[in-house]
Amino acid sequence: MRVVEITDPTDPRLADYRDLTDVALRRVLEPDGGLYIAESAKVIGRALAAGHRPRSILVQQKWAADVAGLLADDTETPVYVVPADVAESLTGYAVHRGALAAMHRPQLASVSATVASARTVLILEDIVDHTNVGAAFRSAAALGADAVLISPRCADPLYRRSVRVSMGTVFQVPWTRLPEWPQARVALSDLGFHVAALALSDGAVGLEEFAAERPDRVALLLGAEGDGLSRRAMQVADTVVTIPMAGGVDSLNVAAAAAVALWALREQHP
């Protein structure tokens, strides 16, 4: 392991980790610069297991042994060991899990390659909150979704908060970005997917009824917080599906809705 001890938070070698709470800055650096940040030894380990390459790792001294176990024979990747106060000054928050890694982004696969053997796919349209994206991925991994497809304007699954909330499952579940509607709908139709939009709508089918006679290949489509699915998304759906509610509640958080729908489909096809 190539250890480099640094005590100066302004050291230019630490630039990838600076001001991580500034979402606008990270959007510039990460997608265009080809990087994302993985947080905690567990998440970094999952990223490495998925074949992602680190550019560097930032770790506090007491967590260095955990990182050493992940890198095995890697003598190329610099591991910057810093005091706790330097890590907090650098990133703008307390790095409780002790380790961060600046990872090279893998090239996204095509839609057809991502869902080649999939039977159940989750589609996230224009979700803004990175926490919801991460939670949806965690549900997808836990409840049997074979892949996740996201719209062009959906929040980044590899943003630090998404990765953290997903517990690293963004590296486990195959995913890629869709083109715009209706091109995305054509691609899904060509691949044999029945698009089921989760939404409130007159004439919508109840989730239990849909799950009882589910098509062989299903793409569950969920929309943004607040506004829900776009008009174009509703127009391309084969079926509109509703989760029955009680207690005067008309809808669930998007990640919770994803979990409920995936569980219902999994019950019918374990």
C-alpha positions in Angstrom: 0.0 0.0 0.0 1.4 3.4 -1.0 0.9 5.5 2.1 1.3 9.3 1.9 0.9 11.2 5.2 -0.5 14.7 4.8 -1.2 17.3 7.5 -2.1 20.3 5.4 -5.7 20.5 4.2 -4.7 22.9 1.4 -2.4 20.3 -0.2 -3.2 20.2 -3.9 -3.1 16.4 -3.9 -6.3 16.4 -1.8 -8.3 18.5 -4.4 -10.7 15.6 -5.2 -12.0 15.6 -1.6 -12.4 19.4 -1.0 -15.8 20.9 -0.2 -17.9 17.7 -0.7 -21.0 19.4 0.6 -21.1 21.7 -2.4 -23.4 19.8 -4.7 -22.9 22.2 -7.7 -19.2 21.8 -7.5 -19.4 18.0 -7.3 -21.6 17.9 -10.3 -18.9 19.7 -12.3 -16.1 17.6 -11.0 -17.6 14.2 -11.0 -19.5 13.5 -14.2 -17.3 15.7 -16.4 -14.1 14.8 -14.7 -14.9 11.1 -14.6 -14.8 10.7 -10.8 -17.2 9.9 -8.0 -16.6 9.6 -4.2 -17.1 6.3 -2.3 -17.4 6.6 1.5 -16.5 4.0 4.1 -14.3 0.9 3.8 -17.4 -1.3 3.1 -18.6 0.9 0.2 -15.1 1.2 -1.2 -14.7 -2.5 -1.0 -17.9 -3.0 -3.0 -16.8 -0.5 -5.6 -13.5 -2.4 -6.0 -15.3 -5.7 -6.2 -17.3 -4.3 -9.0 -14.2 -3.6 -10.9 -14.1 0.2 -10.3 -10.6 1.8 -10.2 -9.6 4.2 -7.4 -7.5 7.3 -8.2 -6.7 7.8 -4.6 -8.0 7.1 -1.1 -8.3 9.5 1.9 -8.2 7.8 5.3 -7.8 8.8 8.9 -4.9 7.0 10.7 -7.1 4.7 12.9 -8.9 3.4 9.8 -5.8 2.8 7.7 -5.7 -1.0 8.5 -9.2 -1.4 7.0 -8.1 0.2 3.8 -4.9 -1.8 3.7 -7.0 -5.0 3.6 -8.9 -3.7 0.6 -5.9 -2.8 -1.6 -4.1 -6.1 -1.3 -1.1 -5.9 -3.7 -2.0 -2.4 -5.1 1.1 -0.3 -4.8 0.0 2.3 -7.3 -3.0 4.0 -5.7 -1.9 6.7 -3.2 -3.5 6.4 0.2 -3.5 9.8 1.9 -3.4 9.4 5.6 -4.7 12.6 7.4 -5.7 13.6 11.0 -9.4 13.7 11.7 -9.5 17.5 11.9 -7.8 17.8 8.5 -10.4 15.4 7.0 -13.2 17.5 8.4 -11.6 20.8 7.4 -11.0 19.5 3.9 -14.4 17.9 3.2 -16.7 20.2 5.1 -18.2 17.5 7.4 -17.2 14.9 9.9 -16.0 11.8 8.1 -17.4 9.4 10.6 -16.7 6.3 8.5 -13.0 7.2 8.3 -12.3 6.6 4.6 -13.1 8.2 1.3 -12.0 7.2 -2.2 -11.9 9.2 -5.4 -13.0 6.5 -8.0 -12.9 6.6 -11.8 -16.3 6.3 -13.3 -16.9 3.2 -15.5 -18.4 3.8 -18.9 -22.1 3.3 -18.9 -23.4 0.3 -20.8 -26.1 0.4 -23.4 -29.7 -0.1 -22.3 -29.9 -3.4 -24.2 -26.7 -4.7 -22.6 -27.9 -3.6 -19.1 -31.2 -5.4 -19.3 -30.2 -8.3 -21.5 -31.3 -11.0 -19.1 -33.6 -8.9 -16.9 -37.2 -9.8 -16.0 -37.9 -7.0 -13.5 -36.4 -3.5 -14.1 -36.9 -0.3 -12.1 -37.1 3.0 -14.0 -36.5 6.3 -12.0 -37.7 9.4 -13.8 -36.2 12.8 -12.9 -35.8 12.0 -9.1 -34.0 15.0 -7.5 -33.1 13.7 -4.1 -29.9 11.6 -4.0 -31.1 9.9 -0.8 -34.2 8.6 -2.7 -32.0 7.3 -5.5 -29.8 5.5 -3.1 -32.7 4.0 -1.2 -34.4 2.9 -4.4 -31.2 1.1 -5.4 -31.0 -0.6 -2.0 -34.6 -1.8 -2.5 -33.8 -3.0 -6.0 -30.9 -5.1 -4.7 -32.8 -6.5 -1.7 -36.1 -7.3 -3.5 -34.9 -8.8 -6.8 -34.8 -6.1 -9.4 -32.4 -7.2 -12.2 -31.5 -3.6 -13.3 -32.2 0.1 -12.8 -32.7 2.5 -15.6 -32.6 6.3 -14.9 -33.9 9.2 -17.0 -31.4 11.8 -18.4 -32.3 14.3 -15.6 -32.4 11.8 -12.7 -30.0 12.5 -9.8 -26.7 10.8 -10.0 -26.5 7.2 -8.5 -22.8 7.7 -7.9 -23.1 10.9 -6.0 -21.6 10.4 -2.5 -25.0 10.5 -0.7 -26.6 8.1 -3.2 -23.8 5.6 -2.8 -23.8 5.9 1.0 -27.6 5.4 1.4 -27.6 2.5 -1.1 -24.9 0.8 1.1 -22.9 0.3 -2.1 -25.7 -1.5 -4.0 -25.3 1.0 -6.8 -22.3 -1.1 -7.6 -24.2 -4.4 -7.4 -27.3 -3.7 -9.5 -26.7 -3.1 -13.2 -27.8 0.4 -14.3 -27.6 3.0 -17.0 -29.3 6.1 -18.3 -32.2 6.0 -20.7 -32.6 8.4 -23.7 -35.5 10.8 -23.7 -39.1 9.7 -24.2 -40.4 8.4 -26.6 -37.1 7.0 -27.8 -36.7 5.2 -24.5 -40.1 3.7 -24.9 -39.2 2.3 -28.3 -36.1 0.7 -26.9 -38.0 -0.9 -24.0 -40.7 -2.2 -26.4 -38.1 -3.7 -28.7 -36.6 -5.5 -25.7 -40.1 -6.9 -24.8 -40.7 -4.9 -21.7 -44.2 -4.1 -20.4 -43.9 -0.6 -18.9 -46.0 -0.3 -15.6 -46.2 3.3 -14.3 -46.8 3.7 -10.6 -49.2 6.6 -10.3 -52.6 7.8 -9.2 -54.9 7.8 -12.2 -58.5 7.0 -13.1 -58.7 3.5 -14.3 -55.4 2.4 -12.7 -55.0 -1.3 -11.9 -54.3 -2.2 -8.3 -50.9 -3.5 -7.5 -52.1 -6.9 -6.3 -54.1 -7.4 -9.4 -51.2 -6.5 -11.7 -48.8 -8.7 -9.8 -51.1 -11.7 -10.0 -50.9 -11.7 -13.8 -47.6 -9.9 -14.4 -46.1 -9.9 -17.8 -42.8 -11.8 -18.2 -40.7 -8.7 -18.5 -41.8 -5.7 -16.4 -40.3 -2.2 -16.2 -41.7 -0.4 -13.1 -41.7 3.4 -13.8 -41.6 5.8 -10.8 -41.5 9.6 -10.9 -40.1 12.6 -9.2 -40.8 13.7 -5.7 -43.8 16.0 -5.6 -44.7 16.1 -9.3 -44.7 12.4 -9.9 -44.4 11.1 -13.4 -44.2 13.4 -16.4 -47.1 13.6 -18.9 -44.8 12.0 -21.5 -44.0 9.1 -19.2 -47.7 8.5 -18.5 -48.4 8.4 -22.2 -45.9 5.7 -22.9 -46.9 3.4 -20.1 -48.7 0.1 -21.0 -50.4 0.0 -17.6 -50.9 2.5 -14.8 -50.6 0.7 -11.4 -51.7 2.0 -8.0 -50.7 0.9 -4.6 -53.8 0.9 -2.4 -53.6 3.3 0.5 -55.3 3.7 3.9 -55.5 6.3 6.6 -56.2 9.2 4.2 -52.7 8.9 2.6 -52.6 9.2 -1.2 -49.0 8.2 -2.0 -45.7 6.9 -0.6 -42.2 8.2 -0.8 -40.8 7.1 -4.2 -38.2 4.7 -2.6 -40.9 3.2 -0.4 -43.2 2.8 -3.4 -40.4 1.0 -5.3 -39.9 -1.4 -2.4 -43.6 -2.2 -2.1 -44.0 -2.8 -5.8 -40.9 -4.9 -6.1 -42.0 -7.0 -3.1 -45.4 -7.6 -4.7 -43.9 -8.8 -7.9 -41.3 -10.9 -6.1 -44.2 -12.7 -4.1 -45.6 -13.9 -7.4 -42.3 -14.9 -8.9 -39.8 -15.8 -6.2 
